[in-house]
């Protein structure tokens, strides 16, 4: 019983500390909106705190209109982690390996297996280090 009470107390304390940390990062990000490293830290913290709707709102507000393909692919990966495969699919339209592998992941989540296999094959042809057997298997099973 004591261990259960202690575990509960410890979990509450960690959540409170994480909440304070999130607000500090959110404040820093407010001073530098569009700062990609801060975006990653903020979204990661929100996801770890199980605050996905907030993470998605931050991602949706991130300015992407003048960003290079690589940044769009990275943000697409964040959308995938936050559970928004459609936004990731729309962002990852380029020919870089990162964009292609994230597009393949988005296609798997959306049930678009043929396009996902094509994107996966192109990503691996560009960068063989990105090989992901689990992703490939999921795309193969779906078609």
HELIX and SHEET records of a PDB file:
HELIX    1   1 UNK A    2  UNK A   31  1                                  30    
HELIX    2   2 UNK A   36  UNK A   48  1                                  13    
HELIX    3   3 UNK A   52  UNK A   61  1                                  10    
HELIX    4   4 UNK A   69  UNK A   81  1                                  13    
HELIX    5   5 UNK A   85  UNK A   91  1                                   7    
HELIX    6   6 UNK A   97  UNK A  110  1                                  14    
HELIX    7   7 UNK A  113  UNK A  126  1                                  14    
HELIX    8   8 UNK A  128  UNK A  130  5                                   3    
HELIX    9   9 UNK A  133  UNK A  142  1                                  10    
END                                                                             
